[in-house]
Amino acid sequence: MEKLVRAVKGLLGIQLSNNQIAALQIYESELLEWNKRFNLTAVRERDSIRIKHFLDSFTCLLAIREAPPTRLIDIGTGAGFPGIPLKILLPQCSLTLVESVAKKADFCRHIVRHLRLDGADVICGRAEELGHEDRHRQQYDWAVARAVARLPVLMEYLLPLVRIGGRALAQKGEDALSEVHSAEHAIQLLGGQMRQLIPVILPGVADERYLIVVDKIAATPDRYPRRIGVPSKNPIHRGKINE
């Protein structure tokens, strides 16, 4: 774990505590064990897990620590990324993890129990449904996602969940700039405004990474998000919005 500790210190200026390191070690071991039975993640080497999952999740703090959340929701969390690592670093934050694949949601529940993460909830469901439920719609300070969908689609998942004055964050790769351009109309229509694009460099990883941060400046129209599957099949584009 020494390499990860140094990387977190160098990139974020954060010194991981012994308890946080122990939690990450448990998380890593459980992920490797569950991966023997279920395909939770394609990343299966310890060093890769520490950099491509843990450190990559931690980089969200480059944006989030400017406005620390009381409530954060992670859409399409998979095996808990970036939500659970962020919860380890921000224990006072209330976390909701959303995952539509039952086995992955089960793993997240297992980790939440095993690490005794108070204030963490796991929902096996879809963002299109949660976005219309009063207890979730426009209730979160931050909505985050990693590797879930193209940005016009992802904004329809995230922005309905964010309160006015809150923010959405998408972790993206080398196509981030073009995705921002393609999502401009969707962002505006859903009540958002592009805030910043933050480049991220992970040690030993050549792939380009970015954090896309969007401010929620107005209420999302009632019709959004659309029905399950519609956002991905018919993304919001200027002059063409299908039900």
SELUM-385309 format. One record per residue (C-alpha): x, y, z; residue in three letters. Coordinates in steps of 0.02 Angstrom, whole numbers. Example, Ala and Ser with C-alpha at 12.3 -4.5 7.8 and 13.67 -1.06 7.14 Angstrom:
2
        x        y        z   res
      615     -225      390   ALA
      684      -53      357   SER
END
This chain:
243
        x        y        z   res
        0        0        0   MET
      151      116       16   GLU
      144      165     -167   LYS
      -39      212     -152   LEU
       -8      311        8   VAL
      130      410      -79   ARG
       23      438     -233   ALA
     -124      503     -131   VAL
       -8      620      -37   LYS
       73      683     -195   GLY
      -84      704     -299   LEU
     -207      763     -167   LEU
     -101      817      -20   GLY
     -194      692       91   ILE
     -109      575      215   GLN
     -208      414      228   LEU
     -237      359      408   SER
     -201      184      470   ASN
     -388      151      480   ASN
     -413      208      301   GLN
     -270       99      240   ILE
     -342      -50      334   ALA
     -513      -20      256   ALA
     -438      -14       81   LEU
     -343     -176      113   GLN
     -504     -263      165   ILE
     -595     -190       14   TYR
     -457     -250     -102   GLU
     -454     -427      -30   SER
     -643     -444      -39   GLU
     -645     -380     -218   LEU
     -516     -508     -271   LEU
     -608     -648     -181   GLU
     -778     -604     -257   TRP
     -699     -586     -428   ASN
     -659     -772     -424   LYS
     -847     -805     -430   ARG
     -920     -653     -513   PHE
     -856     -534     -646   ASN
     -858     -376     -541   LEU
     -711     -291     -626   THR
     -585     -326     -763   ALA
     -447     -255     -653   VAL
     -381     -402     -552   ARG
     -203     -361     -500   GLU
     -174     -280     -331   ARG
      -65     -137     -397   ASP
     -192     -101     -534   SER
     -336     -102     -411   ILE
     -245       23     -301   ARG
     -209      144     -444   ILE
     -351      118     -569   LYS
     -489       96     -440   HIS
     -438      172     -273   PHE
     -330      317     -329   LEU
     -439      351     -481   ASP
     -589      364     -365   SER
     -494      477     -245   PHE
     -457      600     -386   THR
     -639      654     -379   CYS
     -583      755     -228   LEU
     -492      872     -347   LEU
     -666      940     -383   ALA
     -770      886     -233   ILE
     -665      960      -93   ARG
     -704     1134     -159   GLU
     -884     1104     -103   ALA
     -884      955       18   PRO
    -1048      858        8   PRO
    -1171      816      144   THR
    -1258      697       24   ARG
    -1176      611     -124   LEU
    -1249      485     -247   ILE
    -1146      370     -359   ASP
    -1238      309     -514   ILE
    -1186      145     -596   GLY
    -1062      114     -457   THR
    -1018      -64     -509   GLY
     -906     -133     -372   ALA
     -919       30     -276   GLY
     -815      153     -377   PHE
     -793      297     -348   PRO
     -920      302     -206   GLY
     -847      185      -75   ILE
     -668      251      -83   PRO
     -738      427      -68   LEU
     -840      373       84   LYS
     -681      305      163   ILE
     -601      476      145   LEU
     -761      574      187   LEU
     -840      473      328   PRO
     -965      610      375   GLN
    -1040      613      200   CYS
    -1204      521      172   SER
    -1177      404       22   LEU
    -1303      321      -93   THR
    -1237      189     -214   LEU
    -1346      144     -363   VAL
    -1313      -13     -467   GLU
    -1433     -105     -582   SER
    -1337     -272     -582   VAL
    -1393     -371     -429   ALA
    -1227     -461     -396   LYS
    -1130     -298     -400   LYS
    -1257     -216     -284   ALA
    -1240     -367     -168   ASP
    -1052     -344     -164   PHE
    -1071     -160     -121   CYS
    -1189     -204       22   ARG
    -1062     -332       83   HIS
     -923     -203       84   ILE
    -1031      -71      168   VAL
    -1072     -196      308   ARG
     -895     -265      320   HIS
     -817      -92      334   LEU
     -958      -28      444   ARG
     -985      123      335   LEU
    -1119      219      429   ASP
    -1228      327      319   GLY
    -1201      222      161   ALA
    -1350      148       67   ASP
    -1352       32      -83   VAL
    -1496       30     -208   ILE
    -1515     -101     -344   CYS
    -1606        4     -471   GLY
    -1599      128     -614   ARG
    -1564      314     -616   ALA
    -1713      342     -731   GLU
    -1828      283     -591   GLU
    -1739      366     -445   LEU
    -1743      532     -536   GLY
    -1932      537     -514   HIS
    -1938      485     -332   GLU
    -1961      627     -208   ASP
    -1831      560      -87   ARG
    -1698      565     -224   HIS
    -1750      696     -352   ARG
    -1647      854     -331   GLN
    -1591      799     -158   GLN
    -1402      777     -177   TYR
    -1256      896     -163   ASP
    -1155      792     -285   TRP
    -1201      656     -410   ALA
    -1051      561     -479   VAL
    -1021      424     -606   ALA
     -877      334     -688   ARG
     -880      243     -856   ALA
    -1069      231     -863   VAL
    -1125      316    -1024   ALA
    -1086      453    -1148   ARG
    -1105      625    -1071   LEU
    -1273      676    -1148   PRO
    -1347      516    -1077   VAL
    -1254      530     -912   LEU
    -1317      706     -881   MET
    -1495      643     -895   GLU
    -1455      517     -760   TYR
    -1361      635     -644   LEU
    -1434      810     -652   LEU
    -1613      765     -600   PRO
    -1539      700     -437   LEU
    -1439      857     -397   VAL
    -1511     1000     -295   ARG
    -1501     1177     -363   ILE
    -1330     1239     -309   GLY
    -1258     1063     -313   GLY
    -1146      984     -443   ARG
    -1129      832     -555   ALA
     -962      750     -588   LEU
     -918      629     -728   ALA
     -753      536     -736   GLN
     -704      524     -919   LYS
     -562      473    -1034   GLY
     -479      547    -1186   GLU
     -645      591    -1272   ASP
     -696      709    -1131   ALA
     -682      867    -1236   LEU
     -790      801    -1377   SER
     -915      731    -1252   GLU
     -933      901    -1169   VAL
     -969      978    -1339   HIS
    -1099      846    -1381   SER
    -1183      869    -1210   ALA
    -1198     1059    -1210   GLU
    -1383     1061    -1254   HIS
    -1425      919    -1134   ALA
    -1335     1006     -991   ILE
    -1428     1169    -1021   GLN
    -1597     1084    -1045   LEU
    -1579      985     -883   LEU
    -1538     1137     -777   GLY
    -1349     1127     -782   GLY
    -1204     1236     -830   GLN
    -1030     1176     -873   MET
     -910     1225     -734   ARG
     -740     1149     -770   GLN
     -640     1010     -851   LEU
     -500      947     -739   ILE
     -359      841     -814   PRO
     -303      696     -705   VAL
     -136      604     -716   ILE
     -121      436     -629   LEU
       56      370     -598   PRO
      102      235     -722   GLY
      -58      256     -823   VAL
      -40      327     -998   ALA
     -226      348    -1033   ASP
     -294      524    -1025   GLU
     -419      556     -886   ARG
     -530      704     -846   TYR
     -658      760     -718   LEU
     -807      847     -797   ILE
     -895      959     -670   VAL
    -1068     1032     -702   VAL
    -1160     1157     -591   ASP
    -1347     1134     -559   LYS
    -1418     1310     -583   ILE
    -1602     1275     -619   ALA
    -1734     1143     -586   ALA
    -1737      995     -706   THR
    -1899      992     -808   PRO
    -2023      864     -741   ASP
    -2014      753     -895   ARG
    -1832      707     -862   TYR
    -1762      579     -842   PRO
    -1862      487     -974   ARG
    -1915      305     -961   ARG
    -1788      166     -930   ILE
    -1681      139    -1084   GLY
    -1740      294    -1177   VAL
    -1594      410    -1131   PRO
    -1467      284    -1196   SER
    -1566      247    -1355   LYS
    -1612      427    -1392   ASN
    -1488      546    -1309   PRO
    -1537      729    -1295   ILE
    -1472      825    -1444   HIS
    -1515      999    -1502   ARG
    -1676     1000    -1601   GLY
    -1713      815    -1574   LYS
    -1784      745    -1414   ILE
    -1877      580    -1423   ASN
    -1983      498    -1289   GLU
END
